[in-house]
Amino acid sequence: MASATPYKIFDAVLAHKKTLSPHLMRVTLAGPMVAEMATWAPDQRVKLFFPAEDGSPARLAHDQHWYARYRSMPAHQRPAMRTYTIRHLRAEQGEVDIDFVLHGETGPASRWAIRSGVGEPIQIVAPDRQFSAQDAGGFEWKPPHTLKHLLLVADATALPAALGILDEMAALAEPPTTQAFFEVASAEDALPVPEWPGLSVRWLVRDHSAGRAAGSLMVEAVRGAELPVTSSQTHATVELAEVDVDQEILWETSDSTGHGFYGWIAGETMAVMSLRKYLIKERGIARESLNLMGYWRYNKSGG
């Protein structure tokens, strides 16, 4: 029977933790309900619910009104909700992998990843496999069929999605020429990537750049890159909507109808804003060919 809504709440428990690097941890969540989970793209977003201020785990009802009930809960009893990316889904085994960026115990998600033990319960809002349409939303990876050249730009928060994209491209008979720029905290955070003749990956290590703004290495690298895009003659007159990044989320997506070039850029909001201006206003790349996503804002509370 087809589901009436694309997303639902899944119950799971912590099955396994694996340290990927000094600042990255893979958490495997498991349970019978995970067999009903789906993912539609390598950047598929889900919501994870972590213990509330009073320490109680999430026990949200499994119905379509869960969010209204969630919002009505007293603040100290409300589970902390954070957005993550599905890294791997093994529905037939009832398992899903989520990669966490660790930054000590400064937020509920990182704290949970560090402290939690096997068997600890957690709830997830994710796509329902029974939903009749296979586009449940929650992802932006929608490249054109004529994709020839891909630009991938990510910091650690967007790295799981970016690496998932590389995995998907590597599986193609003819992967596109791909330039990838990944900003991470340390050299040890550079993770294994697939290989093909047209792939170039640059790891941009922050521990060599004390005092530099978050995302600045990504911006610098892209500004110095040779991109196979012919500048539009009208690029200087293109109007970009003003975005107050302290009040709004920077989230602008492509229309997937471009030809040849496609950019997927995600990370710290001000860095993405800078690349937005550079690529569109200075380089003349069509706005419709770019996904520009502010995953987080420096000095704002997070995971």
C-alpha positions in Angstrom: 0.0 0.0 0.0 1.4 3.4 -1.0 2.2 5.9 1.6 0.2 9.2 1.6 3.2 11.2 2.8 6.8 11.1 1.5 8.5 11.2 5.0 7.8 9.4 8.3 9.4 8.8 11.6 11.7 5.8 12.0 12.7 4.2 15.2 16.3 2.9 15.3 19.1 2.1 17.7 22.9 2.7 17.5 24.4 -0.4 16.1 28.0 0.6 15.5 30.4 3.6 15.5 33.4 3.9 13.4 36.0 6.7 13.6 36.8 7.8 10.0 39.3 10.6 11.0 40.0 12.9 13.9 36.9 15.0 13.2 34.6 12.5 11.4 32.7 9.5 12.7 30.4 7.1 10.9 27.3 6.0 13.0 25.3 3.0 11.9 21.7 3.1 13.0 19.6 -0.1 12.7 16.1 -1.5 13.3 13.3 -3.3 11.6 11.7 0.0 10.5 14.8 1.0 8.5 13.8 -1.6 6.0 11.0 0.8 5.0 13.4 3.7 4.5 14.4 5.1 1.1 17.0 7.5 -0.3 16.6 9.2 -3.7 20.0 10.9 -4.1 23.5 11.0 -2.7 22.7 14.3 -0.9 19.5 13.0 0.7 18.7 14.9 3.9 17.1 13.4 6.9 16.3 14.7 10.4 17.8 13.1 13.5 16.4 13.6 17.0 18.8 13.8 20.0 18.0 13.7 23.7 16.3 16.8 25.1 17.8 19.2 27.7 16.4 16.9 30.4 18.2 13.9 28.9 15.1 12.1 27.7 15.3 10.4 24.3 12.9 11.2 21.5 9.6 9.4 21.6 7.7 11.2 18.8 4.4 9.7 17.6 4.3 7.9 14.3 1.7 10.0 12.6 1.5 12.9 10.2 0.9 15.4 13.0 4.2 14.7 14.7 5.7 18.1 13.9 2.9 20.0 15.5 3.2 17.9 18.6 7.0 18.4 18.6 6.7 22.2 18.4 4.2 22.2 21.3 6.5 20.3 23.7 8.1 22.3 26.5 11.5 23.4 25.4 13.4 21.3 28.0 11.5 18.2 26.9 11.8 18.8 23.2 14.3 16.6 21.4 17.1 18.4 19.6 16.5 18.1 15.8 19.4 18.3 13.4 19.8 17.7 9.6 22.1 15.1 8.3 22.8 13.2 5.1 22.3 9.5 4.4 25.7 8.2 3.5 24.7 4.6 2.9 21.4 2.9 3.2 21.2 -0.9 3.4 17.5 -1.2 3.7 17.5 -5.0 3.2 19.7 -5.3 6.3 17.8 -2.6 8.2 20.9 -0.3 8.5 21.7 3.3 7.6 25.0 5.1 7.9 25.2 8.7 9.0 28.6 10.6 9.1 29.0 13.1 11.9 31.4 16.0 12.1 32.8 16.0 15.7 33.5 19.2 17.5 33.6 18.1 21.1 30.5 18.3 23.3 29.5 21.7 22.2 26.2 20.6 20.6 23.6 17.8 21.0 24.5 15.9 17.9 28.3 15.8 18.4 27.8 15.1 22.1 25.5 12.2 21.3 27.9 10.7 18.8 30.7 10.9 21.3 28.8 9.6 24.3 26.3 7.2 23.0 26.7 3.4 23.2 25.4 0.5 21.2 21.7 0.0 21.7 20.9 3.6 22.4 17.6 4.6 20.8 17.2 7.4 18.2 14.4 8.6 15.9 14.9 9.7 12.3 12.6 11.5 9.8 13.4 10.0 6.4 11.8 9.2 3.1 9.2 6.4 3.2 9.9 3.6 0.7 6.1 3.1 0.3 5.6 6.7 -1.0 4.2 6.4 -4.5 6.4 9.0 -6.2 10.2 8.5 -6.0 10.9 12.2 -5.6 10.1 12.8 -2.0 12.3 15.9 -2.0 15.0 16.6 0.6 17.8 16.5 -2.0 19.3 18.9 -4.6 21.4 16.5 -6.7 19.6 16.8 -10.0 22.3 17.1 -12.7 21.3 17.6 -16.3 21.4 14.5 -18.6 24.1 16.2 -20.6 26.4 16.6 -17.7 30.0 16.8 -19.0 31.8 18.8 -16.3 31.0 18.8 -12.6 32.2 21.3 -9.9 32.0 20.0 -6.3 32.8 22.3 -3.4 32.2 21.2 0.2 33.4 21.7 3.7 33.3 18.9 6.3 29.5 19.4 6.9 28.8 18.7 3.3 31.5 16.1 2.8 29.2 13.0 3.2 26.9 14.3 0.4 29.9 15.2 -1.8 31.5 11.8 -1.4 28.2 10.1 -2.2 28.1 12.1 -5.4 31.6 11.0 -6.3 30.6 7.4 -5.6 27.6 7.7 -7.9 29.7 9.3 -10.7 32.4 6.7 -10.4 29.7 4.0 -11.1 28.8 5.5 -14.5 30.1 4.1 -17.7 31.5 7.5 -18.6 31.9 9.7 -15.5 32.0 13.5 -16.1 35.2 15.5 -15.8 35.1 16.5 -12.2 36.8 19.2 -10.1 36.3 18.8 -6.4 37.5 21.1 -3.6 37.0 19.8 0.0 37.9 22.0 3.0 38.6 19.9 6.2 40.1 20.6 9.6 43.2 18.4 9.3 45.1 16.4 6.8 43.9 13.2 8.5 40.3 14.2 7.6 41.0 13.6 3.9 39.0 10.4 3.2 39.5 7.9 0.4 37.7 8.8 -2.8 37.0 6.8 -6.0 39.3 7.4 -9.0 38.8 8.0 -12.7 40.9 9.8 -15.4 38.8 12.9 -15.3 38.6 13.4 -11.6 40.7 16.0 -9.7 40.3 16.3 -5.9 42.0 18.9 -3.8 41.9 18.6 0.0 42.1 22.1 1.6 43.5 21.7 5.1 42.5 24.3 7.7 45.1 23.5 10.3 47.7 25.2 8.1 45.6 28.4 8.0 45.1 29.7 11.5 42.9 32.7 11.7 41.3 32.2 8.3 37.5 32.4 8.1 35.6 29.2 7.7 35.2 28.3 4.1 37.9 30.8 2.9 40.1 28.0 1.5 37.2 26.8 -0.7 36.6 30.3 -2.0 40.3 30.8 -2.7 40.6 27.5 -4.5 37.6 28.0 -6.8 38.7 31.5 -7.6 42.0 30.1 -8.8 40.5 27.2 -10.7 40.2 27.0 -14.5 36.6 26.2 -15.2 35.4 25.1 -18.6 32.6 27.6 -18.8 32.2 30.3 -21.4 31.3 33.6 -19.7 28.0 35.1 -20.6 28.3 38.6 -22.1 25.5 39.8 -19.7 27.0 38.4 -16.5 27.8 41.8 -15.0 24.2 42.8 -15.2 22.7 39.7 -13.6 20.7 40.6 -10.5 21.2 38.5 -7.5 18.6 38.6 -4.8 19.8 39.9 -1.5 20.0 37.3 1.2 20.3 38.2 4.9 22.2 35.2 6.0 21.6 36.0 9.7 17.9 35.7 9.2 17.5 33.5 6.1 19.0 30.3 4.8 21.0 30.6 1.6 19.5 27.8 -0.5 19.4 28.3 -4.3 19.1 25.3 -6.6 19.6 24.6 -10.3 16.8 23.9 -12.7 18.6 20.8 -14.1 18.1 21.9 -17.7 21.6 23.2 -18.3 24.0 21.8 -20.8 27.4 20.4 -19.9 28.4 22.2 -16.7 26.9 21.7 -13.2 28.0 23.0 -9.8 27.1 21.6 -6.4 28.4 23.9 -3.6 27.7 23.5 0.1 29.2 24.6 3.3 29.5 27.6 5.6 27.0 30.2 4.4 29.3 33.2 4.0 31.7 31.2 1.9 28.9 30.0 -0.3 27.7 33.6 -0.6 31.1 34.6 -1.8 31.2 31.8 -4.4 27.7 32.7 -5.5 28.8 36.2 -6.4 32.1 35.1 -8.0 30.7 32.3 -10.2 27.6 34.2 -11.4 28.7 37.9 -11.4 32.4 37.6 -12.2 32.6 34.3 -14.1 29.3 34.6 -15.9 28.1 31.1 -15.0 24.4 30.7 -15.5 22.5 30.8 -12.2 20.5 27.8 -13.3 23.6 25.6 -13.5 24.4 25.9 -9.8 23.3 24.5 -6.5 24.3 27.0 -3.7 23.6 25.8 -0.2 24.5 27.3 3.1 24.6 24.2 5.4 25.6 26.2 8.5 26.5 29.7 9.7 29.7 30.5 11.6 29.1 31.5 15.2 25.5 30.2 15.1 24.4 27.3 17.3 24.5 24.0 15.6 25.1 20.3 16.2 
